[in-house]
Amino acid sequence: MDRIEFSRVTVVSWDIDGTLYDLHRLMSAFKLDLFRRMLSLEWVAAWRDFFRLLRFKRFMDRVRRAKGDYAVGTVPKRAAIAETQDEMYGRILPSIGELEGVRELLEWIESVGIRQVAFSDYRPSTKLSALNLQGHFSRVYAGEDLGHLKPAREAFEAMLSDLGVSPDGLLHIGDRVDTDGAAAPVVGFQAAIIGHDFESANDLLQHLQSQTPPKD
């Protein structure tokens, strides 16, 4: 990993799933929640929600497997999927919370006056509010709404254009080299991959603090 040149950064973008919270814990909690609902009077709604989310996952998996420019197109029955996601994330994520060091890193970046945005492949739904992190982000971007999933350069360039920021002014924080980091050398932004470049958000925070002079 190359040293991040934080002095060049004017905007930090954050991936959501797997970066702000533990995706594996969410999936385990979701399966348990689904199982409980299937054994209750909510079993019909539970099966409906399961198949809605399964169809959405399969659709997005096909987009990713096709590679190319990762163009999304129109997602079938997206409004119904969003309804299920809103309810699920709002119910489950508060009990999981954010990953260690995430809140501290968000607060520190904010304290040094750098704008932060969220940039996920999918619409955040109630994820940010369920984690009580929504106040740290001035804007929220979704690859599916920009027309391309990460690592398509078109998705990053659309976000940069909307923000009015040059590529070398962006630091993108994510958890996957193949999606969050792959476009960095092509587009020209910097990337910090948690779990690859840095063990945790705390490690990234220490790295950035080490090259930032303290305020008077």
N, C-alpha and C positions, 0 to 999 in steps of 0.2 A: 504493500500500500504506500502510495506517495503521501507526503505530508500535505494536509489541507492548507491552502493559502487563504485563511479566513479573512485577511484584510481586504480581499477582492470581493467578498460576499456582501450582497445587498438584500438578497431574499433567500430564505431557507424553505424548501418544500419538503413535506413529510408524506411518506406512504402511510397508510392506515393499518391494514390487516397484516399482522405479524410484526409490525414496527411499533405501533402504539400499544398494542395488547397482544397477549399470547394466543395465537390462532389455534394451537392444539388444545388449549384449555377451553376455548370457546366451542370447538367441535365436540369435545367430550361432554361439556355441559349441555350442548344442544341435543345430543343423542339421548342423554339421561332425561332431559325435559320432554323430548318427544315420546320416549317410552312411557313416562308417567302419564302424559296426556292421552296416549292410546289406551291406557287402562282405566281411563276416566270417562265421564260423560262427554268430554271434548274429543273423543276419538275420531269423529268424522272430520272436524277442523284440523286435527293433527295430521291425518293422512293427506288432506288437501294441501296443507302447508309443506309437507315433505315433498310431494310431487311437484309443487310449484318451484321450490328451491332446486330440486334435482334437475328439472328441465332447464332452469337458468344456468346451472353449473355446466350441463352438457353443451348448451349453446356456446358459452364462453370458452369451454375447452376446445370446441371445434374451431373457433376463431384463432385460438393460440396455436393449435396444431397446424393450421393452414399457413402460419408464419407470414411471409410476404410483408405487407405493411400493417398487418394486424387490424384491418378495417372491420368495424363492428357491424355497421348497418342497423336495421331495425330489430330490436329485441321483442319477440312475441310476448304479448300480455304483460308488458313491463309494469303497468300500473298495479296489477294484482300482485306481482312479485314484490314490488316496493311495499305494499300494504303488509305482506307477511314479514318482510325484513324489518320494517319499522317496529312491529310488535315484538319480534323475536329479540332483536338487539336491545331494545328498550327494557325487556324483561330480564335478559341473561347477563349482559355486559356489566351492569353495576356490581354484580357479585364477583366478577373477575378482576376488574380494575385495570389500570395501565401497567405496563412493564416497569421494572425497577429502573429508576433514573430518568424516565421519560418526562415526568412533570418538572423535575429539577432542570433538565436540559431546556425544556420549553421556556421556563421562567428565566433562565439565564440569558438565552438568546434574546428574549423580549427585553431584558434589562440593559442590553448593550445597544438597543435601538434598531434591531434588524427585523424586517417584516417576515412573517411566517404564513405559509399557506399549506393546505392539505391537498395531496395529489394522489389519488388512488385509481385503480383500474375501474372500480365500480362506484356508483353513487354511495355516499357515506350513510345515507338513511339516518337513523338515530344513533349511530355509533359514537359520534363526538359528544353529543349531549349526554348519552348514557355513561360515558367516561368522565363527564364534567370537564372536558378539555376544549369545548367549542370556542371559548373566549380568547384562545391563543392564536386563532387563525383568522386573518383578514379576508381570505377567500378560500373556497373549496372547489377543486376541479376533479372531474371524473373522466377517465379515458373514454368510457362508453359514450359520454356526451360530446367529447371532442372528436369522436369518430374513429379513434384508434386506441388499442390497448398498448401499454408499455411492453417492450422497449421501442416502439415505433418513434422515429424522430419527429413525425408529424404531431404526435401528442405533446411532446415536450416543447416543440416550437410554437404550437398554438398557445400553450400556457405562457411561455415567455413573451409572446407577442401581446397577449392580453395584459400582462403585468407591465409591459414596457421596459423589460430588463434584457440586457445582453446575456448570452449564454455564460460568459465567464463571471457573471455576477450571481449565479445560482449555485447553491449547495443543496443537493437532493439527498435526503436521509431515507433509507429503506432497509429491507431485510433480505433482498434477493439480488444476486449478481446478475442473473439472466434477465431480469425485468427492470429493476431500479438502477442497476449499474451499467448495463450493456450499451445504452445510448450515450453515455457520458463522453467517450472519445469521439463519437460521430458528431454530436451536437455541440460539445465544447463546455459543458458544465462540470462541476465537481460532484462526486458522489461519495457518501459514507455509508457502508453496508454493515449494519449491526449483525453480529454473528460471524462476520467474515473479516472486515477491516478492523472492527472494534468489537470486543467481547460483549459490551453492553452500552446503553446510553450513558451510563456513568463514565465509562472509559472515553467515549467520544467527548463528553463534557470536559474531562480533565485535559484532553488533547487540545481542545479549542481554547480553554482557559490559559494553557501554558504559553500560548503565543499572542494573548491579548493583554496589553498593559492595563493594570488596575486604574480605576478612576481616581482622580485627586479628591 
